[in-house]
């Protein structure tokens, strides 16, 4: 199946269906008797609910139920899933607040659900919600992570001292202190990583259906990890997992955000149980800004110690990380699980990181493309550029001196990463050449004549992908020899269907048209964790490979038996009896496997295989980005002119999809650096960016052609030699663009530009420099 | 969205009659602002009177010294009109850069002008090109038409039927788009009519306004340098989290200068 083989630029099998409107998203589903739910949300960042009167709403036309905090408390359901396991500085357990689906006494962020109105139509539910009377006693609030942990800050949870959720320490403090003591040069900087929202094209949504006769729940929802979701939700509902079915249809983007078990999931299920009907809730776009979990939002105080030759001796980082108001599994992970990226691709022997996670009166947080990786990459790659500037060394040269050479692999960094393979200097050289790094100053001078300040910026980042874990896959032949492949991972647009069909087609010799791909339904998929952390190609791909390997092993035995030989060869979907001209196709064998007469004695009927693949070692995708941009001197507007990337994501399963992933990631990194930001009013805690009229998203028109090359260095940590590609683009883009902006303005004495670098912010920087 | 009564007006008189006969009506002239407002439940009119079926309200003509655009003409039609492109290219270019393709095919000039959104483009064309707003009852000079934030000189029962733009010797429109919404943060129309020059600014203030000092300077010498150091006070301007009043004031000078640069080549 050459044209569909692993490594071919196969166009996505899912696209014709999706582009023709054939997607099946939550909002496309309807069931007989289905009701609609609307969430009444807190308009205040922090307040006591002193009176809640739902009598008028209950009596409104079409209303079937109005649920409030008391109903959840009496439902027999427990908390929504809660984060656990971390500790505070004194060793005591992390602060884990209760997490009901509806606030009862107190609201803790603008958008905190207060009541759920269920009616025959969504309009009736919205009308009735306006009849609910709530009195709030407004309390002081805090939304900033920097202010949240200061003594005297308003407390999000009364018994959580200084709002500290947990503390995480990593690295070697003593060695780091010693490194700083002998340093010739120390660079220090506070980096503020802004808060952003995933802004998924499909908003979140859920349909809950409690089947009273079967005493079983079904939830159709937007998620990333169906089986993990079922496990967590079953615990919340206090039922065995076998009484819960979780179904994900098509999902329009998630980037980590949809990985939580959100309040509305619990609400539609409770509402279905109360009313006896399926209940749908789908977030409106405006609601998504108030109700979705946000990402990033931390403050990093970083120090880099160098010797007089520019060698990195030590790195010290203190992070304050915003947790929002409630924590679920995953909320906390961005604070600690990807700190390894701080070590970068460098030899830095001594590193220490001290992280404090802080509750604030803001939306709960969830991973967002990178989940700590872009944040860490920004800190290390910005401070390296600052060091280069202070020492008068070219940024590429400073990086080169400190790169980990291939002969030192596997290399244990000063943090958690044990890098198995990589060719950093080769990638650096390739990228510099693609970017015509040497020719930059001439381009800068030419731009200057046009009133444009041109800058060049690079980043060389590394992250972990496919953390130790497992994934499941199943390959089922039917009686006519076509195939269904089932995967434990769930796509939100990445193209899993294409990749998995390529693997099945390549390994079994079945045409992709005869392969059906199935995912996301816990009644059908037997095993797996799901999607996240750039793990699907590595773990899901390996699981499919193991399953097809099992199929081939069994099919070979059947083919040999049918052809009356001891052994057969298998290639390109064809079994050949050695030293004969007799052959059987995979389809022939699959059909034959359904009849006992074709099988060796004692062999089980059918040609099916399941596989549960697990790995104990993550992989380390890495890459170099170089961007050139121009700032309009008069307006502060930024125009990106060139963008080049050389990546190492190991073996490339599909170069087309890889480019899509890299470009998508870059877009989100550029978005955060130049325009995106969730902002709160510091006094009232109101979200000031509650729609696309105020929350700026990058449009395609702002991007230049993005030139991408791969330098694959296959990893041995999984069967396919692949490294994760989903987050790499985003990780590299944030610091590369940040560095280019500073470079463009460096002649004005500018050493750092905060994100988002909006036109006004850049204009003010230039204006102040001119006045000074 | 709240419930409302929907009416498809047969002609302008029918629309005017329904406008006075219903309790809390709104005219639907494309709906590019009204429909999102309704969907977000920020308005609850009792009746919507749709002008879309009134064929008499559509079309463009170029008459002696004037480009006449009927009120229900979509932006895309103005942008694509060969007549407008020839007689008044600045207007075609302005219309072709309003919003996005969907907005340009649904939104109409009458709807835009009647709404007086501070960030809309058409008001800059009306004032900059010394237009006359013709209604079901009278003619109103553009200078008198835009009164304030979402406020015009229109009476409740009055319906815009056409906008008559004076054809200048030359004109140019430039705008700085809002980083999030894409609306004009500052849009400047510069037009030269013989010895007279008009400079109209949209986006920055509560509604479109003229910059007399720039007009006078350009009438004296039509060159970029004439406006390069004229600064509008930020005091009367609007600001938001992306673009403060001071920044908008600065951009007015930059965009006026650039518009003149584009005109003098």
Interface residues (C-beta under 8 A of the other chain):
Chain A: X123 X126 X127 X286 X634 X635 X637 X675 X679 X688 X689 X692 X693 X694 X695 X696 X697 X758 X759 X760 X763 X764 X767
Chain B: X1 X2 X3 X40 X41 X176 X179 X180 X181 X240 X241 X242 X243 X244 X247 X250 X251 X254
